[in-house]
Amino acid sequence: MVLALCAAGFLLLPAGRNLFEDTRDKLAKAKAVTPARVTATDQLPGHPADLTTDGLSNRYWAVSRPGASVTYTFGKPFRLVDLIITNGASKSAEEYARQARALRLDMEITARDGKVHRQEIDLSDKPGPQTVPVGISDVQTIRLTLGAPVGLTRGRHITLAEVEFFQRS
């Protein structure tokens, strides 16, 4: 009986730990985290990737093709609770419709121990912030790769207005 309880505890420990951390995420207040560095594989003049973290949703990162990525590097590891993404060129409906936007983001999170977590984020084709719950500890870098563009025609670019990161306080 004791051996069975020990085996069950050993097998259920990771699931229990995840449940415990998720519960703490939901009960605690989240606070914003600002990346120490922002780099991108592509950006158009006047629309660099660091505009995604400037706190203004009317300025944006722009690229000419899908598959471009932006990497956020943080000064110290933290528990990423939520991500808020303002897709497109602006949260204003009129400005949003003037440029193309990605409806899928491939997110790759690298933790302090080197473990990589991957998540596909499907975005709604609408202006305004969209919250993505995450729940990963010891985050050091986050890379977002733009995919599934909509509205990409001649003279228009794929845009991303704002990305906000939140940790448990």
Salt bridges, closest charged atoms under 4 A:
GLU21 OE1 - ARG24 NH1 3.86
GLU21 OE1 - ARG79 NE 3.98
GLU21 OE1 - ARG168 NH2 2.87
ASP22 OD1 - ARG79 NH2 3.58
ASP25 OD2 - ARG79 NH2 2.83
ASP25 OD1 - ARG168 NH1 2.68
ASP54 OD2 - ARG59 NE 2.80
GLU94 OE2 - ARG98 NH2 2.74
GLU95 OE2 - ARG98 NH1 2.78
ASP106 OD1 - ARG104 NE 3.34
GLU108 OE1 - ARG118 NH2 3.23
GLU108 OE2 - ARG143 NH2 2.96
GLU120 OE1 - ARG104 NE 3.95
ASP125 OD1 - ARG101 NE 2.76
ASP138 OD1 - ARG112 NH2 2.79
